[in-house]
Amino acid sequence: MGANRSSGPTLDVAWPTLVASVPTVGSSGPSPGTFGPTLGPSGLTLCVLCILCVLGVGSAGCGYALAGRGSFLPPHIRTIGVPTFTNRTTVFNLETLLTQKVRSEFIGRGKYQILPESTGVDAVLTGEVTAASLSPASFNAQQLATRYALTMTARIELRDVRENKVLWENPSLMFRQEYEATSGTTISDAGTFFQQDVTALERISSEFARTIVSAILEAF
């Protein structure tokens, strides 16, 4: 079994004692044997079910993978190119920051060599941020927004360069997070919001990048 699979739990099983009920000549019914207490039909059925459950747990353990360590990528995938994403939103410099965060997240996993180009690599990850919307999530007594919900949507594809086939894709990967309002006016545009709160753009780029990489590497 692979290194990322557990060996399964060790179970101590108390096996039930079965009884041989042997009818004797001239007796009106079966005579209990000397192997243990008599089990009726329902008790015997229960014992069989318990045994099957134990065997099922043991075999299931062989297919278990630790969360966050799974990877379905082919073994020949060692280098992944992550060129700069395309930005279809009004958020300035979002594509640059998000791409950097995705590269850093991949590097942090320690499994693959990450390059900024799409040539000379085993696989290419391409991304396109298609939408970034902002909506008030809560208001104060003056009907001014105190929290905002920011939603980002992206089209992501990981392609095997050698086989020229898609390994993983999501045409509408969505990420949503709420932020405290930093101004005394209600804002309806995501680009304007991030101009007033640069740290919020940093945070959502990091979280969105983590979502993208986890969705790819932890797909079982």
N, CA and C atoms as a LAMMPS dump frame, in Angstrom:
ITEM: TIMESTEP
0
ITEM: NUMBER OF ATOMS
660
ITEM: BOX BOUNDS ff ff ff
-5.0000000000000000e+02 5.0000000000000000e+02
-5.0000000000000000e+02 5.0000000000000000e+02
-5.0000000000000000e+02 5.0000000000000000e+02
ITEM: ATOMS id mol type element x y z
1 1 1 N 0.833 -1.195 0
2 1 2 C 0 0 0
3 1 3 C 0.864 1.239 0
4 2 1 N 0.311 2.371 -0.524
5 2 2 C 1.106 3.582 -0.661
6 2 3 C 1.39 4.225 0.67
7 3 1 N 2.274 5.21 0.645
8 3 2 C 2.7 5.867 1.859
9 3 3 C 1.603 6.717 2.456
10 4 1 N 0.621 7.129 1.622
11 4 2 C -0.421 8.011 2.107
12 4 3 C -1.646 7.261 2.587
13 5 1 N -1.52 5.972 2.696
14 5 2 C -2.676 5.187 3.119
15 5 3 C -2.398 4.593 4.5
16 6 1 N -3.42 4.574 5.301
17 6 2 C -3.23 4.02 6.628
18 6 3 C -3.309 2.515 6.571
19 7 1 N -2.77 1.873 7.578
20 7 2 C -2.767 0.417 7.597
21 7 3 C -4.047 -0.134 8.162
22 8 1 N -4.952 0.73 8.608
23 8 2 C -6.226 0.261 9.108
24 8 3 C -6.177 0.024 10.597
25 9 1 N -7.299 0.148 11.291
26 9 2 C -7.315 -0.038 12.739
27 9 3 C -7.115 -1.48 13.116
28 10 1 N -6.524 -1.706 14.28
29 10 2 C -6.354 -3.052 14.828
30 10 3 C -7.512 -3.318 15.763
31 11 1 N -8.254 -4.359 15.489
32 11 2 C -9.453 -4.665 16.261
33 11 3 C -9.284 -5.984 16.992
34 12 1 N -9.627 -5.98 18.278
35 12 2 C -9.66 -7.213 19.056
36 12 3 C -11.09 -7.717 19.039
37 13 1 N -11.309 -8.858 18.445
38 13 2 C -12.658 -9.372 18.23
39 13 3 C -12.892 -10.579 19.127
40 14 1 N -13.93 -10.518 19.908
41 14 2 C -14.334 -11.671 20.71
42 14 3 C -15.313 -12.476 19.876
43 15 1 N -14.842 -13.568 19.294
44 15 2 C -15.665 -14.35 18.384
45 15 3 C -16.734 -15.117 19.178
46 16 1 N -17.982 -15.109 18.741
47 16 2 C -19.044 -15.815 19.473
48 16 3 C -18.866 -17.319 19.382
49 17 1 N -19.283 -17.996 20.435
50 17 2 C -19.206 -19.456 20.481
51 17 3 C -20.466 -20.039 19.871
52 18 1 N -20.298 -20.883 18.855
53 18 2 C -21.439 -21.522 18.214
54 18 3 C -21.691 -22.869 18.865
55 19 1 N -22.93 -23.323 18.817
56 19 2 C -23.343 -24.523 19.535
57 19 3 C -23.803 -25.568 18.548
58 20 1 N -23.381 -26.768 18.767
59 20 2 C -23.887 -27.878 17.97
60 20 3 C -25.04 -28.51 18.73
61 21 1 N -26.211 -28.394 18.209
62 21 2 C -27.393 -28.993 18.826
63 21 3 C -27.676 -30.31 18.113
64 22 1 N -27.406 -31.385 18.757
65 22 2 C -27.518 -32.707 18.135
66 22 3 C -28.721 -33.424 18.7
67 23 1 N -29.668 -33.765 17.864
68 23 2 C -30.837 -34.501 18.369
69 23 3 C -30.435 -35.904 18.788
70 24 1 N -30.987 -36.373 19.893
71 24 2 C -30.692 -37.727 20.383
72 24 3 C -31.878 -38.626 20.123
73 25 1 N -31.568 -39.914 20.032
74 25 2 C -32.614 -40.892 19.737
75 25 3 C -33.591 -40.946 20.892
76 26 1 N -34.855 -40.855 20.561
77 26 2 C -35.887 -40.948 21.578
78 26 3 C -36.162 -39.657 22.294
79 27 1 N -35.428 -38.624 21.994
80 27 2 C -35.686 -37.341 22.671
81 27 3 C -36.678 -36.534 21.864
82 28 1 N -37.344 -35.61 22.522
83 28 2 C -38.357 -34.795 21.852
84 28 3 C -37.774 -33.576 21.182
85 29 1 N -36.525 -33.304 21.367
86 29 2 C -35.943 -32.11 20.765
87 29 3 C -34.445 -32.223 20.803
88 30 1 N -33.772 -31.189 20.288
89 30 2 C -32.319 -31.2 20.241
90 30 3 C -31.714 -31.086 21.631
91 31 1 N -30.568 -31.69 21.778
92 31 2 C -29.858 -31.644 23.049
93 31 3 C -28.653 -30.747 22.888
94 32 1 N -28.499 -29.759 23.772
95 32 2 C -27.376 -28.836 23.614
96 32 3 C -26.041 -29.545 23.682
97 33 1 N -25.105 -29.087 22.856
98 33 2 C -23.762 -29.637 22.901
99 33 3 C -22.979 -29.033 24.054
100 34 1 N -21.721 -29.261 24.057
101 34 2 C -20.889 -28.822 25.185
102 34 3 C -19.993 -27.661 24.814
103 35 1 N -20.305 -26.941 23.684
104 35 2 C -19.401 -25.906 23.21
105 35 3 C -19.767 -24.511 23.694
106 36 1 N -20.881 -24.275 24.29
107 36 2 C -21.248 -22.938 24.753
108 36 3 C -22.748 -22.779 24.759
109 37 1 N -23.211 -21.605 25.076
110 37 2 C -24.656 -21.353 25.134
111 37 3 C -25.293 -21.433 23.756
112 38 1 N -26.546 -21.802 23.731
113 38 2 C -27.288 -21.95 22.481
114 38 3 C -27.685 -20.592 21.933
115 39 1 N -27.465 -20.38 20.618
116 39 2 C -27.885 -19.157 19.95
117 39 3 C -29.085 -19.465 19.076
118 40 1 N -30.128 -18.66 19.226
119 40 2 C -31.29 -18.805 18.376
120 40 3 C -31.037 -18.232 17.004
121 41 1 N -32.016 -18.309 16.098
122 41 2 C -31.833 -17.768 14.735
123 41 3 C -31.49 -16.287 14.735
124 42 1 N -32.172 -15.489 15.599
125 42 2 C -31.892 -14.058 15.609
126 42 3 C -30.502 -13.764 16.162
127 43 1 N -30.096 -14.511 17.184
128 43 2 C -28.765 -14.304 17.749
129 43 3 C -27.671 -14.672 16.776
130 44 1 N -27.863 -15.774 16.044
131 44 2 C -26.873 -16.193 15.064
132 44 3 C -26.759 -15.176 13.934
133 45 1 N -27.893 -14.631 13.5
134 45 2 C -27.879 -13.612 12.45
135 45 3 C -27.114 -12.378 12.906
136 46 1 N -27.332 -11.993 14.169
137 46 2 C -26.638 -10.828 14.713
138 46 3 C -25.136 -11.045 14.74
139 47 1 N -24.718 -12.249 15.111
140 47 2 C -23.289 -12.561 15.151
141 47 3 C -22.661 -12.463 13.767
142 48 1 N -23.374 -13.01 12.761
143 48 2 C -22.858 -12.96 11.397
144 48 3 C -22.719 -11.522 10.934
145 49 1 N -23.717 -10.687 11.245
146 49 2 C -23.647 -9.28 10.859
147 49 3 C -22.483 -8.569 11.528
148 50 1 N -22.231 -8.904 12.808
149 50 2 C -21.103 -8.292 13.517
150 50 3 C -19.78 -8.655 12.862
151 51 1 N -19.662 -9.941 12.463
152 51 2 C -18.43 -10.388 11.818
153 51 3 C -18.217 -9.661 10.502
154 52 1 N -19.296 -9.512 9.707
155 52 2 C -19.188 -8.821 8.426
156 52 3 C -18.825 -7.364 8.621
157 53 1 N -19.361 -6.727 9.675
158 53 2 C -19.026 -5.322 9.943
159 53 3 C -17.558 -5.153 10.271
160 54 1 N -17.038 -6.096 11.089
161 54 2 C -15.622 -6.037 11.455
162 54 3 C -14.745 -6.176 10.232
163 55 1 N -15.091 -7.135 9.36
164 55 2 C -14.306 -7.322 8.136
165 55 3 C -14.418 -6.098 7.236
166 56 1 N -15.591 -5.476 7.197
167 56 2 C -15.771 -4.29 6.372
168 56 3 C -14.928 -3.134 6.856
169 57 1 N -14.838 -2.957 8.192
170 57 2 C -14.025 -1.88 8.745
171 57 3 C -12.57 -2.09 8.425
172 58 1 N -12.123 -3.332 8.528
173 58 2 C -10.723 -3.615 8.237
174 58 3 C -10.356 -3.334 6.807
175 59 1 N -11.236 -3.72 5.874
176 59 2 C -10.924 -3.501 4.467
177 59 3 C -11.037 -2.041 4.102
178 60 1 N -11.97 -1.327 4.743
179 60 2 C -12.115 0.096 4.451
180 60 3 C -10.885 0.86 4.884
181 61 1 N -10.247 0.421 5.951
182 61 2 C -9.05 1.094 6.419
183 61 3 C -7.949 1.075 5.389
184 62 1 N -7.908 0.062 4.535
185 62 2 C -6.857 -0.038 3.53
186 62 3 C -6.997 1.036 2.459
187 63 1 N -8.194 1.589 2.284
188 63 2 C -8.39 2.596 1.25
189 63 3 C -8.451 4.006 1.796
190 64 1 N -8.104 4.184 3.046
191 64 2 C -8.222 5.486 3.692
192 64 3 C -7.006 6.34 3.402
193 65 1 N -7.233 7.611 3.074
194 65 2 C -6.14 8.544 2.821
195 65 3 C -6.249 9.709 3.787
196 66 1 N -5.131 10.195 4.288
197 66 2 C -5.129 11.296 5.223
198 66 3 C -5.595 12.571 4.538
199 67 1 N -6.457 13.337 5.205
200 67 2 C -6.962 14.585 4.636
201 67 3 C -5.81 15.543 4.395
202 68 1 N -5.854 16.173 3.226
203 68 2 C -4.815 17.13 2.901
204 68 3 C -3.577 16.522 2.295
205 69 1 N -3.533 15.194 2.179
206 69 2 C -2.36 14.535 1.626
207 69 3 C -2.666 13.781 0.337
208 70 1 N -3.922 13.794 -0.067
209 70 2 C -4.267 13.058 -1.267
210 70 3 C -3.787 13.759 -2.53
211 71 1 N -3.51 12.98 -3.558
212 71 2 C -3.141 13.544 -4.851
213 71 3 C -3.436 12.508 -5.919
214 72 1 N -4.289 12.886 -6.865
215 72 2 C -4.631 11.961 -7.93
216 72 3 C -3.791 12.214 -9.159
217 73 1 N -2.875 13.166 -9.11
218 73 2 C -2.099 13.51 -10.294
219 73 3 C -1.225 12.336 -10.724
220 74 1 N -1.046 12.142 -12.032
221 74 2 C -0.188 11.057 -12.526
222 74 3 C 1.235 11.212 -11.999
223 75 1 N 1.951 10.102 -11.842
224 75 2 C 3.3 10.167 -11.254
225 75 3 C 4.302 10.951 -12.084
226 76 1 N 4.054 11.11 -13.384
227 76 2 C 5.023 11.845 -14.202
228 76 3 C 4.874 13.358 -14.075
229 77 1 N 3.836 13.812 -13.36
230 77 2 C 3.658 15.246 -13.147
231 77 3 C 4.583 15.691 -12.016
232 78 1 N 5.66 16.369 -12.378
233 78 2 C 6.616 16.856 -11.384
234 78 3 C 6.76 18.373 -11.424
235 79 1 N 6.601 18.961 -12.586
236 79 2 C 6.677 20.422 -12.715
237 79 3 C 5.339 20.94 -13.23
238 80 1 N 4.836 22.003 -12.604
239 80 2 C 3.557 22.599 -12.985
240 80 3 C 3.786 24.064 -13.326
241 81 1 N 3.38 24.446 -14.521
242 81 2 C 3.462 25.846 -14.915
243 81 3 C 2.208 26.59 -14.491
244 82 1 N 2.404 27.742 -13.852
245 82 2 C 1.265 28.571 -13.428
246 82 3 C 1.457 29.968 -14.011
247 83 1 N 1.064 30.169 -15.259
248 83 2 C 1.173 31.521 -15.848
249 83 3 C 0.171 32.467 -15.195
250 84 1 N 0.371 33.751 -15.394
251 84 2 C -0.493 34.756 -14.771
252 84 3 C -1.944 34.574 -15.199
253 85 1 N -2.853 34.583 -14.236
254 85 2 C -4.273 34.427 -14.511
255 85 3 C -4.8 35.616 -15.32
256 86 1 N -5.94 35.41 -15.948
257 86 2 C -6.645 36.477 -16.646
258 86 3 C -7.659 37.111 -15.705
259 87 1 N -7.751 38.422 -15.738
260 87 2 C -8.665 39.145 -14.857
261 87 3 C -9.774 39.802 -15.668
262 88 1 N -11.014 39.333 -15.471
263 88 2 C -12.166 39.9 -16.17
264 88 3 C -12.978 40.826 -15.257
265 89 1 N -12.421 41.196 -14.116
266 89 2 C -13.143 42.027 -13.168
267 89 3 C -12.577 43.446 -13.17
268 90 1 N -13.177 44.297 -12.339
269 90 2 C -12.715 45.677 -12.211
270 90 3 C -11.711 45.842 -11.068
271 91 1 N -11.351 44.735 -10.419
272 91 2 C -10.416 44.798 -9.292
273 91 3 C -8.996 44.903 -9.841
274 92 1 N -8.342 46.007 -9.576
275 92 2 C -7.01 46.266 -10.114
276 92 3 C -5.981 45.307 -9.529
277 93 1 N -5.17 44.71 -10.412
278 93 2 C -4.035 43.869 -10.043
279 93 3 C -4.444 42.565 -9.365
280 94 1 N -5.71 42.206 -9.463
281 94 2 C -6.174 40.967 -8.831
282 94 3 C -5.488 39.752 -9.431
283 95 1 N -5.307 39.74 -10.76
284 95 2 C -4.718 38.575 -11.417
285 95 3 C -3.28 38.33 -10.958
286 96 1 N -2.522 39.405 -10.757
287 96 2 C -1.127 39.254 -10.334
288 96 3 C -1.045 38.7 -8.917
289 97 1 N -1.821 39.259 -8.019
290 97 2 C -1.774 38.843 -6.622
291 97 3 C -2.294 37.424 -6.446
292 98 1 N -3.394 37.1 -7.124
293 98 2 C -3.964 35.759 -6.987
294 98 3 C -3.021 34.701 -7.558
295 99 1 N -2.383 34.995 -8.691
296 99 2 C -1.435 34.045 -9.282
297 99 3 C -0.258 33.803 -8.359
298 100 1 N 0.263 34.855 -7.758
299 100 2 C 1.371 34.696 -6.817
300 100 3 C 0.971 33.844 -5.625
301 101 1 N -0.227 34.035 -5.139
302 101 2 C -0.707 33.254 -3.995
303 101 3 C -0.889 31.782 -4.361
304 102 1 N -1.366 31.518 -5.575
305 102 2 C -1.532 30.128 -6.014
306 102 3 C -0.172 29.442 -6.126
307 103 1 N 0.792 30.113 -6.683
308 103 2 C 2.14 29.544 -6.79
309 103 3 C 2.71 29.251 -5.403
310 104 1 N 2.561 30.199 -4.497
311 104 2 C 3.083 30.014 -3.139
312 104 3 C 2.388 28.86 -2.435
313 105 1 N 1.091 28.72 -2.66
314 105 2 C 0.339 27.632 -2.031
315 105 3 C 0.802 26.274 -2.555
316 106 1 N 1.046 26.165 -3.85
317 106 2 C 1.576 24.932 -4.427
318 106 3 C 2.955 24.625 -3.862
319 107 1 N 3.813 25.631 -3.809
320 107 2 C 5.171 25.433 -3.294
321 107 3 C 5.122 24.994 -1.836
322 108 1 N 4.196 25.551 -1.075
323 108 2 C 4.065 25.181 0.332
324 108 3 C 3.672 23.735 0.544
325 109 1 N 3.018 23.129 -0.438
326 109 2 C 2.657 21.715 -0.319
327 109 3 C 3.877 20.816 -0.494
328 110 1 N 4.936 21.335 -1.14
329 110 2 C 6.203 20.612 -1.226
330 110 3 C 6.231 19.413 -2.141
331 111 1 N 5.293 19.289 -3.061
332 111 2 C 5.254 18.102 -3.926
333 111 3 C 5.754 18.375 -5.336
334 112 1 N 5.602 19.59 -5.787
335 112 2 C 5.872 19.871 -7.193
336 112 3 C 6.758 21.107 -7.344
337 113 1 N 7.467 21.147 -8.472
338 113 2 C 8.215 22.339 -8.825
339 113 3 C 7.283 23.256 -9.603
340 114 1 N 7.182 24.498 -9.169
341 114 2 C 6.248 25.449 -9.76
342 114 3 C 7.024 26.488 -10.565
343 115 1 N 6.621 26.653 -11.834
344 115 2 C 7.265 27.606 -12.72
345 115 3 C 6.226 28.598 -13.246
346 116 1 N 6.658 29.815 -13.587
347 116 2 C 5.697 30.82 -14.052
348 116 3 C 5.314 30.701 -15.518
349 117 1 N 5.974 29.809 -16.264
350 117 2 C 5.678 29.698 -17.694
351 117 3 C 4.865 28.442 -17.993
352 118 1 N 4.35 28.385 -19.211
353 118 2 C 3.514 27.261 -19.626
354 118 3 C 4.252 26.29 -20.544
355 119 1 N 5.532 26.523 -20.793
356 119 2 C 6.32 25.628 -21.64
357 119 3 C 7.401 24.938 -20.811
358 120 1 N 7.796 23.749 -21.267
359 120 2 C 8.832 23.005 -20.57
360 120 3 C 8.39 22.459 -19.229
361 121 1 N 7.085 22.22 -19.067
362 121 2 C 6.546 21.701 -17.812
363 121 3 C 5.71 20.461 -18.101
364 122 1 N 5.365 19.734 -17.042
365 122 2 C 4.552 18.528 -17.2
366 122 3 C 3.059 18.835 -17.237
367 123 1 N 2.666 19.88 -16.536
368 123 2 C 1.25 20.267 -16.503
369 123 3 C 1.169 21.787 -16.407
370 124 1 N 0.043 22.327 -16.863
371 124 2 C -0.171 23.766 -16.837
372 124 3 C -1.495 24.063 -16.132
373 125 1 N -1.42 24.997 -15.175
374 125 2 C -2.622 25.454 -14.489
375 125 3 C -2.975 26.841 -15.007
376 126 1 N -4.125 26.953 -15.619
377 126 2 C -4.58 28.249 -16.133
378 126 3 C -5.815 28.695 -15.355
379 127 1 N -5.928 30.002 -15.178
380 127 2 C -7.056 30.542 -14.426
381 127 3 C -7.562 31.831 -15.011
382 128 1 N -8.837 32.05 -14.862
383 128 2 C -9.479 33.274 -15.331
384 128 3 C -10.507 33.701 -14.286
385 129 1 N -10.277 34.841 -13.656
386 129 2 C -11.228 35.364 -12.681
387 129 3 C -12.35 36.034 -13.461
388 130 1 N -13.531 35.453 -13.407
389 130 2 C -14.635 35.897 -14.25
390 130 3 C -15.559 36.901 -13.568
391 131 1 N -15.564 36.919 -12.241
392 131 2 C -16.484 37.84 -11.556
393 131 3 C -15.993 38.131 -10.152
394 132 1 N -16.287 39.343 -9.701
395 132 2 C -16.034 39.752 -8.32
396 132 3 C -17.156 40.701 -7.933
397 133 1 N -18.022 40.254 -7.05
398 133 2 C -19.188 41.055 -6.676
399 133 3 C -19.161 41.371 -5.19
400 134 1 N -19.752 42.497 -4.846
401 134 2 C -19.784 42.968 -3.465
402 134 3 C -21.212 43.319 -3.096
403 135 1 N -21.642 42.876 -1.912
404 135 2 C -22.989 43.191 -1.454
405 135 3 C -22.977 43.381 0.06
406 136 1 N -23.754 44.351 0.572
407 136 2 C -23.815 44.563 2.023
408 136 3 C -24.384 43.341 2.731
409 137 1 N -23.763 42.974 3.844
410 137 2 C -24.218 41.808 4.602
411 137 3 C -24.95 42.196 5.882
412 138 1 N -24.642 43.378 6.421
413 138 2 C -25.337 43.862 7.612
414 138 3 C -25.284 45.387 7.638
415 139 1 N -26.231 45.995 8.367
416 139 2 C -26.346 47.446 8.415
417 139 3 C -26.436 47.903 9.876
418 140 1 N -26.11 49.176 10.082
419 140 2 C -26.288 49.764 11.411
420 140 3 C -27.615 50.521 11.457
421 141 1 N -27.842 51.25 12.545
422 141 2 C -29.118 51.955 12.717
423 141 3 C -29.317 53.049 11.679
424 142 1 N -28.231 53.561 11.149
425 142 2 C -28.321 54.599 10.117
426 142 3 C -28.419 54.02 8.715
427 143 1 N -28.601 52.692 8.627
428 143 2 C -28.717 51.985 7.361
429 143 3 C -27.441 52.076 6.513
430 144 1 N -26.321 52.189 7.181
431 144 2 C -25.031 52.113 6.511
432 144 3 C -24.456 50.707 6.68
433 145 1 N -23.833 50.217 5.64
434 145 2 C -23.291 48.855 5.682
435 145 3 C -22.15 48.763 6.69
436 146 1 N -22.22 47.752 7.543
437 146 2 C -21.148 47.501 8.511
438 146 3 C -20.314 46.284 8.129
439 147 1 N -20.866 45.417 7.308
440 147 2 C -20.14 44.243 6.789
441 147 3 C -20.505 44.039 5.327
442 148 1 N -19.533 43.537 4.569
443 148 2 C -19.753 43.253 3.15
444 148 3 C -19.455 41.781 2.867
445 149 1 N -20.209 41.215 1.941
446 149 2 C -19.952 39.867 1.448
447 149 3 C -19.349 39.973 0.055
448 150 1 N -18.133 39.469 -0.081
449 150 2 C -17.447 39.525 -1.364
450 150 3 C -17.404 38.128 -1.97
451 151 1 N -17.847 38.03 -3.203
452 151 2 C -17.876 36.739 -3.9
453 151 3 C -17.009 36.814 -5.153
454 152 1 N -16.108 35.848 -5.299
455 152 2 C -15.261 35.753 -6.487
456 152 3 C -15.517 34.426 -7.183
457 153 1 N -15.505 34.48 -8.51
458 153 2 C -15.707 33.285 -9.32
459 153 3 C -14.578 33.195 -10.342
460 154 1 N -14.075 31.984 -10.528
461 154 2 C -12.955 31.793 -11.461
462 154 3 C -13.123 30.502 -12.241
463 155 1 N -12.569 30.503 -13.443
464 155 2 C -12.507 29.307 -14.277
465 155 3 C -11.081 28.758 -14.181
466 156 1 N -10.962 27.528 -13.682
467 156 2 C -9.642 26.939 -13.427
468 156 3 C -9.511 25.632 -14.213
469 157 1 N -8.335 25.42 -14.807
470 157 2 C -8.08 24.178 -15.544
471 157 3 C -6.642 23.737 -15.335
472 158 1 N -6.47 22.466 -15.037
473 158 2 C -5.145 21.854 -14.947
474 158 3 C -5.029 20.833 -16.072
475 159 1 N -4.07 21.05 -16.974
476 159 2 C -3.936 20.208 -18.155
477 159 3 C -2.604 19.468 -18.162
478 160 1 N -2.67 18.184 -18.471
479 160 2 C -1.474 17.36 -18.644
480 160 3 C -0.882 17.679 -20.015
481 161 1 N 0.322 18.243 -20.022
482 161 2 C 0.938 18.653 -21.284
483 161 3 C 1.346 17.443 -22.104
484 162 1 N 1.889 16.42 -21.452
485 162 2 C 2.357 15.24 -22.176
486 162 3 C 1.208 14.516 -22.866
487 163 1 N 0.117 14.297 -22.136
488 163 2 C -1.028 13.572 -22.689
489 163 3 C -2.027 14.498 -23.386
490 164 1 N -1.834 15.805 -23.221
491 164 2 C -2.739 16.8 -23.792
492 164 3 C -4.195 16.522 -23.398
493 165 1 N -4.393 16.366 -22.084
494 165 2 C -5.738 16.118 -21.587
495 165 3 C -5.93 16.867 -20.273
496 166 1 N -7.182 17.164 -19.987
497 166 2 C -7.516 17.9 -18.773
498 166 3 C -7.499 16.941 -17.585
499 167 1 N -6.721 17.297 -16.556
500 167 2 C -6.672 16.501 -15.338
501 167 3 C -7.745 16.934 -14.346
502 168 1 N -7.991 18.222 -14.292
503 168 2 C -8.987 18.767 -13.362
504 168 3 C -9.453 20.111 -13.892
505 169 1 N -10.733 20.381 -13.739
506 169 2 C -11.253 21.681 -14.16
507 169 3 C -12.502 22.03 -13.377
508 170 1 N -12.707 23.313 -13.231
509 170 2 C -13.934 23.836 -12.641
510 170 3 C -14.242 25.154 -13.341
511 171 1 N -15.279 25.192 -14.156
512 171 2 C -15.573 26.407 -14.916
513 171 3 C -16.167 27.521 -14.075
514 172 1 N -16.544 27.217 -12.833
515 172 2 C -17.176 28.245 -11.998
516 172 3 C -16.852 27.998 -10.529
517 173 1 N -15.571 28.05 -10.197
518 173 2 C -15.14 27.878 -8.812
519 173 3 C -15.423 29.16 -8.044
520 174 1 N -16.207 29.058 -6.986
521 174 2 C -16.678 30.247 -6.279
522 174 3 C -16.099 30.313 -4.869
523 175 1 N -15.789 31.517 -4.441
524 175 2 C -15.297 31.757 -3.088
525 175 3 C -16.005 32.976 -2.528
526 176 1 N -16.459 32.875 -1.263
527 176 2 C -17.202 33.965 -0.629
528 176 3 C -16.656 34.225 0.762
529 177 1 N -16.49 35.49 1.102
530 177 2 C -16.004 35.85 2.429
531 177 3 C -16.559 37.218 2.815
532 178 1 N -16.771 37.4 4.128
533 178 2 C -17.311 38.665 4.622
534 178 3 C -16.21 39.505 5.256
535 179 1 N -16.355 40.827 5.13
536 179 2 C -15.369 41.764 5.655
537 179 3 C -16.073 42.909 6.36
538 180 1 N -15.391 43.464 7.354
539 180 2 C -15.903 44.641 8.048
540 180 3 C -15.764 45.862 7.146
541 181 1 N -16.739 46.74 7.196
542 181 2 C -16.682 47.976 6.431
543 181 3 C -15.625 48.905 7.023
544 182 1 N -14.869 49.562 6.166
545 182 2 C -13.793 50.445 6.625
546 182 3 C -14.1 51.922 6.388
547 183 1 N -15.239 52.212 5.792
548 183 2 C -15.618 53.603 5.534
549 183 3 C -17.036 53.832 6.024
550 184 1 N -17.412 55.087 6.07
551 184 2 C -18.741 55.425 6.557
552 184 3 C -19.788 55.493 5.471
553 185 1 N -19.459 55.047 4.281
554 185 2 C -20.412 55.06 3.176
555 185 3 C -20.607 53.651 2.639
556 186 1 N -21.75 53.408 2.057
557 186 2 C -22.046 52.102 1.479
558 186 3 C -21.417 51.998 0.098
559 187 1 N -20.701 50.892 -0.14
560 187 2 C -19.989 50.676 -1.399
561 187 3 C -20.65 49.511 -2.132
562 188 1 N -20.797 49.648 -3.437
563 188 2 C -21.432 48.587 -4.219
564 188 3 C -20.494 47.952 -5.228
565 189 1 N -19.266 48.462 -5.332
566 189 2 C -18.323 47.963 -6.33
567 189 3 C -17.123 47.324 -5.637
568 190 1 N -16.755 46.119 -6.091
569 190 2 C -15.652 45.403 -5.464
570 190 3 C -14.328 46.137 -5.665
571 191 1 N -14.138 46.716 -6.845
572 191 2 C -12.902 47.434 -7.111
573 191 3 C -12.711 48.609 -6.173
574 192 1 N -13.784 49.37 -5.93
575 192 2 C -13.721 50.505 -5.005
576 192 3 C -13.451 50.04 -3.587
577 193 1 N -14.066 48.933 -3.204
578 193 2 C -13.868 48.391 -1.852
579 193 3 C -12.402 48.051 -1.608
580 194 1 N -11.767 47.386 -2.559
581 194 2 C -10.38 46.979 -2.379
582 194 3 C -9.411 48.156 -2.46
583 195 1 N -9.807 49.222 -3.136
584 195 2 C -8.976 50.415 -3.139
585 195 3 C -8.919 51.034 -1.747
586 196 1 N -9.99 50.875 -0.987
587 196 2 C -10.048 51.434 0.36
588 196 3 C -9.49 50.464 1.405
589 197 1 N -9.448 49.192 1.082
590 197 2 C -8.96 48.192 2.039
591 197 3 C -8.045 47.217 1.301
592 198 1 N -6.772 47.568 1.196
593 198 2 C -5.809 46.737 0.467
594 198 3 C -5.562 45.413 1.184
595 199 1 N -5.608 45.418 2.493
596 199 2 C -5.377 44.177 3.246
597 199 3 C -6.475 43.153 2.974
598 200 1 N -7.686 43.602 2.682
599 200 2 C -8.774 42.677 2.37
600 200 3 C -8.489 41.941 1.07
601 201 1 N -7.924 42.627 0.09
602 201 2 C -7.554 41.975 -1.17
603 201 3 C -6.465 40.929 -0.94
604 202 1 N -5.535 41.257 -0.064
605 202 2 C -4.472 40.299 0.272
606 202 3 C -5.06 39.047 0.921
607 203 1 N -5.988 39.244 1.826
608 203 2 C -6.576 38.114 2.549
609 203 3 C -7.417 37.235 1.63
610 204 1 N -8.27 37.862 0.815
611 204 2 C -9.15 37.043 -0.023
612 204 3 C -8.356 36.339 -1.117
613 205 1 N -7.264 36.938 -1.588
614 205 2 C -6.419 36.27 -2.579
615 205 3 C -5.763 35.032 -1.973
616 206 1 N -5.317 35.145 -0.731
617 206 2 C -4.693 34.004 -0.056
618 206 3 C -5.692 32.879 0.159
619 207 1 N -6.891 33.238 0.63
620 207 2 C -7.907 32.222 0.893
621 207 3 C -8.406 31.574 -0.399
622 208 1 N -8.583 32.381 -1.422
623 208 2 C -9.052 31.846 -2.702
624 208 3 C -7.991 30.925 -3.304
625 209 1 N -6.721 31.311 -3.197
626 209 2 C -5.636 30.467 -3.703
627 209 3 C -5.598 29.139 -2.964
628 210 1 N -5.799 29.166 -1.657
629 210 2 C -5.815 27.928 -0.874
630 210 3 C -6.979 27.037 -1.296
631 211 1 N -8.111 27.66 -1.594
632 211 2 C -9.274 26.901 -2.057
633 211 3 C -8.99 26.225 -3.398
634 212 1 N -8.355 26.936 -4.307
635 212 2 C -8.046 26.398 -5.628
636 212 3 C -7.087 25.22 -5.528
637 213 1 N -5.99 25.386 -4.823
638 213 2 C -4.977 24.321 -4.732
639 213 3 C -5.531 23.12 -3.975
640 214 1 N -6.294 23.354 -2.907
641 214 2 C -6.857 22.241 -2.161
642 214 3 C -7.853 21.46 -3.003
643 215 1 N -8.649 22.158 -3.789
644 215 2 C -9.63 21.495 -4.65
645 215 3 C -8.943 20.574 -5.657
646 216 1 N -7.756 20.958 -6.09
647 216 2 C -7.019 20.151 -7.08
648 216 3 C -6.327 18.965 -6.415
649 217 1 N -5.529 19.24 -5.38
650 217 2 C -4.673 18.198 -4.797
651 217 3 C -5.414 17.255 -3.862
652 218 1 N -6.526 17.695 -3.321
653 218 2 C -7.233 16.856 -2.375
654 218 3 C -8.477 16.204 -2.988
655 219 1 N -8.523 16.125 -4.297
656 219 2 C -9.623 15.454 -4.981
657 219 3 C -9.353 13.957 -5.009
658 220 1 N -10.159 13.173 -4.301
659 220 2 C -9.939 11.721 -4.216
660 220 3 C -10.825 10.995 -5.219
